[in-house]
Amino acid sequence: MTRILRLNKFGLPRQWISREEAATLYAKNQVVWSLGDQPMLMRGGINRLGHQSLLELAAIIACDGDESHFSFTPRLSNRLLFRRDGYQCMYCGGFFYHGGLTREHIIPKVQNGKNVWTNVVAACLRCNHHKGGRTPEQAGMELLAIPFRPNVFEYMYLANRQIRGDQMDYLQVKFSGQRQWLAA
């Protein structure tokens, strides 16, 4: 299902919403501006004259609202981590399905390593087992890429599998370029 990218009025991504949620924002006059190549059409009911209501929804909408309480901390999950790393083991370079990967802590938990974006990578079961409770240096293993915390634009990309071209164009401009993981 195609989702709509909701932004704040300054253009920062906030969330992916359904067409129904977007229609509600349009009806409440909370959409300040919008972008997109082709609007999505949403058909409503038929009035007593036999006319069906029709609402055009943009793929990207900016909404009014209180911005004083927003701070972005990307939620860490295996699904988003594996997508960030392109479903590739960051030690051996092999590509795996979701079930063939694990969340691997660079500084292991047993050495007080934290469960944060900058300390975890995708690793295959074999490499994770070989590394064990050691650091990569202690295990004689080398990382293929440096882990990074996604910014809000990268996080929105990671969080949605069906992104329209106009939405991708909007998000991609603000990618940090820390890793070339867009092909995933």
C-alpha positions in Angstrom: 0.0 0.0 0.0 1.4 3.4 -1.0 1.7 5.7 2.0 2.0 9.5 2.1 5.0 11.2 3.6 3.9 13.7 6.2 6.3 16.6 6.9 6.2 19.5 9.3 5.7 22.9 7.8 9.4 23.4 7.6 9.9 20.3 5.5 11.2 17.8 8.0 9.7 14.3 7.7 7.5 13.2 10.6 5.9 10.0 9.6 4.3 7.8 6.9 0.6 8.0 7.0 -2.3 6.2 5.2 -4.5 7.9 2.5 -7.3 8.0 5.1 -5.1 9.9 7.6 -4.1 12.3 4.9 -7.7 12.9 3.8 -8.5 13.8 7.4 -5.7 16.3 7.5 -7.0 17.8 4.2 -10.5 18.0 5.6 -9.3 19.7 8.8 -7.3 22.3 6.6 -4.1 21.3 8.3 -2.1 20.8 5.0 0.0 23.9 4.6 1.8 22.8 1.3 2.3 19.7 -0.7 4.5 18.1 -3.3 4.4 15.2 -5.7 4.3 14.3 -9.4 0.9 12.7 -9.6 -1.8 13.0 -6.9 -3.5 9.9 -5.6 -7.2 9.9 -6.1 -9.5 9.0 -3.2 -13.1 8.5 -4.1 -15.8 9.2 -1.5 -19.6 8.8 -1.2 -22.3 9.7 -3.7 -24.5 12.7 -2.8 -28.2 12.9 -3.5 -27.6 14.4 -6.9 -25.6 11.3 -7.9 -22.2 13.0 -7.8 -19.3 11.2 -6.2 -16.8 13.2 -4.1 -13.2 13.0 -5.2 -10.1 14.1 -3.2 -6.7 14.5 -4.7 -3.9 13.6 -2.2 -0.3 14.6 -2.8 2.4 12.1 -2.1 4.1 14.5 0.2 2.2 16.8 2.6 3.4 19.4 5.0 1.2 20.0 8.0 0.8 22.8 10.6 1.4 21.9 14.2 3.4 22.4 17.4 7.1 21.9 16.7 8.4 22.8 20.1 8.3 19.2 21.5 9.9 17.3 18.6 13.2 15.6 18.8 14.2 12.8 16.6 15.7 9.6 17.9 15.6 6.8 15.3 14.2 3.5 16.8 16.7 0.7 16.4 15.2 -2.6 15.2 16.7 -5.6 13.4 14.5 -4.9 10.3 15.8 -1.3 10.0 19.3 -2.3 10.9 19.5 -5.1 8.2 18.0 -2.7 5.7 20.6 0.0 6.6 23.3 -2.6 6.0 21.8 -3.8 2.7 21.1 -7.3 4.1 24.9 -7.8 4.0 27.1 -9.2 6.7 29.5 -6.4 7.7 32.3 -8.9 8.2 32.3 -11.4 5.4 30.3 -9.4 2.9 27.8 -12.1 2.2 24.2 -11.3 1.4 21.5 -13.0 3.5 17.8 -13.0 4.1 16.4 -11.6 7.3 16.6 -15.0 9.1 20.3 -15.4 8.2 21.4 -12.2 10.0 21.9 -11.2 13.6 22.4 -7.9 15.3 26.1 -7.8 16.2 27.5 -5.5 18.8 31.0 -4.1 17.7 31.9 -3.5 21.4 30.1 -6.5 22.9 27.6 -6.2 25.6 29.9 -8.3 27.9 32.4 -5.5 27.5 29.7 -2.8 28.3 28.9 -2.1 24.6 25.7 -0.2 24.1 22.7 -1.2 21.9 22.8 1.9 19.7 23.0 2.5 15.9 26.7 3.3 16.0 27.7 0.1 17.9 25.7 -2.5 15.9 25.9 -4.0 12.4 24.3 -6.8 10.5 26.3 -10.0 10.7 25.7 -13.6 9.6 25.4 -16.3 12.2 28.8 -17.7 11.4 30.7 -14.4 11.7 28.7 -13.4 14.9 29.6 -16.8 16.5 33.3 -16.5 15.5 33.6 -13.0 16.9 31.8 -13.9 20.1 32.3 -11.6 23.0 35.4 -9.9 21.5 35.9 -6.7 19.6 36.6 -7.0 15.9 40.3 -6.2 16.7 40.5 -8.9 19.3 38.9 -11.4 16.9 41.1 -10.4 14.0 38.0 -9.3 11.9 37.6 -6.2 9.9 34.4 -4.2 9.4 33.3 -3.5 5.8 31.5 -0.3 6.7 31.4 2.1 9.7 28.0 1.9 11.4 26.0 5.2 11.6 22.9 6.6 13.1 20.4 7.4 10.3 19.1 11.0 10.1 15.4 11.6 9.9 15.4 11.5 6.1 17.4 8.2 6.0 15.1 6.7 8.7 12.0 7.5 6.7 13.6 5.6 3.7 14.4 2.6 5.9 10.9 2.6 7.5 8.9 2.2 4.2 9.4 -0.4 1.5 7.1 1.2 -1.1 8.4 4.7 -1.8 7.3 6.6 -4.8 9.9 8.3 -7.0 8.8 11.8 -6.0 9.0 10.8 -2.3 12.5 9.3 -2.8 13.7 12.4 -4.6 12.6 14.5 -1.6 14.3 12.2 1.0 17.5 11.5 -0.9 18.6 15.1 -1.1 19.2 15.0 2.7 21.0 11.6 3.0 24.3 11.9 4.8 26.2 9.7 2.3 27.8 7.7 5.1 27.0 4.5 3.3 25.8 3.6 -0.2 22.9 1.4 0.9 20.1 2.7 -1.4 20.0 -0.3 -3.6 18.4 -2.4 -0.8 
